[in-house]
């Protein structure tokens, strides 16, 4: 059984026991969060849209790897470096309810 959830403007295919990193959520680590799935596929192969719940536990918050943004104009002596680290929330998918 798996489900497709949407959070932070992105869609994730999740299964029970799976760990995923999503855009940062303002929820304390150790608490649970529920998502309404866009789609649920049961073990029998049956699809349901917009029904059920996905229960996840918040494990931690953190920052991702650094991404370097480099701008350069040839022959103009223009160079700019900028770094960015995106905040994330790590979730553990506990169960998919029907």
Phi and psi restraints in degrees (value plus and minus 20) as a CYANA .aco file:
   2 UNK   PHI    -163.0  -123.0
   2 UNK   PSI     145.7   185.7
   3 UNK   PHI    -159.2  -119.2
   3 UNK   PSI     140.3   180.3
   4 UNK   PHI    -136.5   -96.5
   4 UNK   PSI      99.3   139.3
   5 UNK   PHI    -135.0   -95.0
   5 UNK   PSI     141.6   181.6
   6 UNK   PHI    -145.7  -105.7
   6 UNK   PSI     108.2   148.2
   7 UNK   PHI    -173.6  -133.6
   7 UNK   PSI     121.3   161.3
   8 UNK   PHI      45.4    85.4
   8 UNK   PSI       4.7    44.7
   9 UNK   PHI      58.8    98.8
   9 UNK   PSI     -11.3    28.7
  10 UNK   PHI    -146.7  -106.7
  10 UNK   PSI     136.2   176.2
  11 UNK   PHI    -129.5   -89.5
  11 UNK   PSI     120.9   160.9
  12 UNK   PHI    -150.1  -110.1
  12 UNK   PSI     115.0   155.0
  13 UNK   PHI    -111.3   -71.3
  13 UNK   PSI      99.4   139.4
  14 UNK   PHI    -145.1  -105.1
  14 UNK   PSI     131.9   171.9
  15 UNK   PHI    -152.3  -112.3
  15 UNK   PSI     136.7   176.7
  16 UNK   PHI     -79.6   -39.6
  16 UNK   PSI     117.8   157.8
  17 UNK   PHI      68.0   108.0
  17 UNK   PSI     -22.1    17.9
  18 UNK   PHI    -106.1   -66.1
  18 UNK   PSI     124.7   164.7
  19 UNK   PHI    -127.1   -87.1
  19 UNK   PSI     111.8   151.8
  20 UNK   PHI    -154.1  -114.1
  20 UNK   PSI     134.8   174.8
  21 UNK   PHI    -129.7   -89.7
  21 UNK   PSI     104.8   144.8
  22 UNK   PHI    -142.4  -102.4
  22 UNK   PSI     150.6   190.6
  23 UNK   PHI     -75.5   -35.5
  23 UNK   PSI     129.3   169.3
  24 UNK   PHI     -78.0   -38.0
  24 UNK   PSI     110.2   150.2
  25 UNK   PHI    -129.5   -89.5
  25 UNK   PSI     122.3   162.3
  26 UNK   PHI    -105.5   -65.5
  26 UNK   PSI      45.8    85.8
  27 UNK   PHI    -153.5  -113.5
  27 UNK   PSI     119.5   159.5
  28 UNK   PHI     -88.4   -48.4
  28 UNK   PSI     122.9   162.9
  29 UNK   PHI     -80.1   -40.1
  29 UNK   PSI     120.7   160.7
  30 UNK   PHI      77.8   117.8
  30 UNK   PSI     -36.5     3.5
  31 UNK   PHI    -111.2   -71.2
  31 UNK   PSI     149.4   189.4
  32 UNK   PHI    -128.7   -88.7
  32 UNK   PSI     136.4   176.4
  33 UNK   PHI    -156.9  -116.9
  33 UNK   PSI     124.6   164.6
  34 UNK   PHI    -134.7   -94.7
  34 UNK   PSI     118.5   158.5
  35 UNK   PHI    -138.9   -98.9
  35 UNK   PSI     124.8   164.8
  36 UNK   PHI    -111.6   -71.6
  36 UNK   PSI      97.1   137.1
  37 UNK   PHI     -94.8   -54.8
  37 UNK   PSI     130.1   170.1
  38 UNK   PHI     -94.0   -54.0
  38 UNK   PSI     -55.4   -15.4
  39 UNK   PHI    -171.9  -131.9
  39 UNK   PSI     122.8   162.8
  40 UNK   PHI    -147.0  -107.0
  40 UNK   PSI     110.3   150.3
  41 UNK   PHI    -131.0   -91.0
  41 UNK   PSI      98.0   138.0
  42 UNK   PHI     -99.7   -59.7
  42 UNK   PSI     149.1   189.1
  43 UNK   PHI     -83.6   -43.6
  43 UNK   PSI     -46.4    -6.4
  44 UNK   PHI     -97.3   -57.3
  44 UNK   PSI     -25.9    14.1
  45 UNK   PHI      74.5   114.5
  45 UNK   PSI     -20.8    19.2
  46 UNK   PHI     -98.0   -58.0
  46 UNK   PSI     117.5   157.5
  47 UNK   PHI    -124.5   -84.5
  47 UNK   PSI     120.0   160.0
  48 UNK   PHI    -149.4  -109.4
  48 UNK   PSI     119.4   159.4
  49 UNK   PHI    -134.7   -94.7
  49 UNK   PSI     106.6   146.6
  50 UNK   PHI      53.4    93.4
  50 UNK   PSI      -4.6    35.4
  51 UNK   PHI    -138.3   -98.3
  51 UNK   PSI     135.1   175.1
  52 UNK   PHI      71.2   111.2
  52 UNK   PSI    -194.5  -154.5
  53 UNK   PHI    -164.4  -124.4
  53 UNK   PSI     128.2   168.2
  54 UNK   PHI    -134.2   -94.2
  54 UNK   PSI     101.0   141.0
  55 UNK   PHI    -121.8   -81.8
  55 UNK   PSI     106.5   146.5
  56 UNK   PHI    -150.8  -110.8
  56 UNK   PSI     130.9   170.9
  57 UNK   PHI    -128.4   -88.4
  57 UNK   PSI     115.6   155.6
  58 UNK   PHI    -101.1   -61.1
  58 UNK   PSI      98.7   138.7
  59 UNK   PHI    -109.5   -69.5
  59 UNK   PSI     -69.4   -29.4
  60 UNK   PHI    -183.6  -143.6
  60 UNK   PSI     150.3   190.3
  61 UNK   PHI    -139.4   -99.4
  61 UNK   PSI     134.6   174.6
  62 UNK   PHI    -190.5  -150.5
  62 UNK   PSI    -193.4  -153.4
  63 UNK   PHI    -140.8  -100.8
  63 UNK   PSI     121.4   161.4
  64 UNK   PHI     -96.9   -56.9
  64 UNK   PSI    -194.3  -154.3
  65 UNK   PHI     -86.4   -46.4
  65 UNK   PSI     132.9   172.9
  66 UNK   PHI     -94.3   -54.3
  66 UNK   PSI     115.0   155.0
  67 UNK   PHI    -132.3   -92.3
  67 UNK   PSI     108.2   148.2
  68 UNK   PHI    -114.9   -74.9
  68 UNK   PSI     106.8   146.8
  69 UNK   PHI    -125.1   -85.1
  69 UNK   PSI      98.1   138.1
  70 UNK   PHI    -142.0  -102.0
  70 UNK   PSI     102.0   142.0
  71 UNK   PHI    -128.2   -88.2
  71 UNK   PSI     121.4   161.4
  72 UNK   PHI    -171.3  -131.3
  72 UNK   PSI     113.7   153.7
  73 UNK   PHI    -139.4   -99.4
  73 UNK   PSI      99.7   139.7
  74 UNK   PHI     -85.5   -45.5
  74 UNK   PSI     122.0   162.0
  75 UNK   PHI      45.1    85.1
  75 UNK   PSI      -8.4    31.6
  76 UNK   PHI    -139.0   -99.0
  76 UNK   PSI     -17.3    22.7
  77 UNK   PHI      35.2    75.2
  77 UNK   PSI      23.1    63.1
  78 UNK   PHI    -139.1   -99.1
  78 UNK   PSI      94.8   134.8
  79 UNK   PHI    -161.9  -121.9
  79 UNK   PSI     112.4   152.4
  80 UNK   PHI    -156.1  -116.1
  80 UNK   PSI     109.8   149.8
  81 UNK   PHI    -131.2   -91.2
  81 UNK   PSI     119.1   159.1
  82 UNK   PHI    -167.1  -127.1
  82 UNK   PSI     118.3   158.3
  83 UNK   PHI    -130.9   -90.9
  83 UNK   PSI     135.0   175.0
  84 UNK   PHI    -166.3  -126.3
  84 UNK   PSI     116.5   156.5
  85 UNK   PHI    -146.6  -106.6
  85 UNK   PSI      99.9   139.9
  86 UNK   PHI    -104.4   -64.4
  86 UNK   PSI     113.9   153.9
  87 UNK   PHI     -92.2   -52.2
  87 UNK   PSI     124.5   164.5
  88 UNK   PHI    -161.1  -121.1
  88 UNK   PSI     144.3   184.3
  89 UNK   PHI    -143.6  -103.6
  89 UNK   PSI     109.6   149.6
  90 UNK   PHI    -114.6   -74.6
  90 UNK   PSI     107.1   147.1
  91 UNK   PHI    -136.9   -96.9
  91 UNK   PSI     126.3   166.3
  92 UNK   PHI    -132.9   -92.9
  92 UNK   PSI      99.7   139.7
  93 UNK   PHI     -97.1   -57.1
  93 UNK   PSI      95.2   135.2
  94 UNK   PHI    -102.9   -62.9
  94 UNK   PSI     -72.7   -32.7
  95 UNK   PHI    -178.2  -138.2
  95 UNK   PSI     141.7   181.7
  96 UNK   PHI    -137.6   -97.6
  96 UNK   PSI      94.1   134.1
  97 UNK   PHI    -112.6   -72.6
  97 UNK   PSI     127.9   167.9
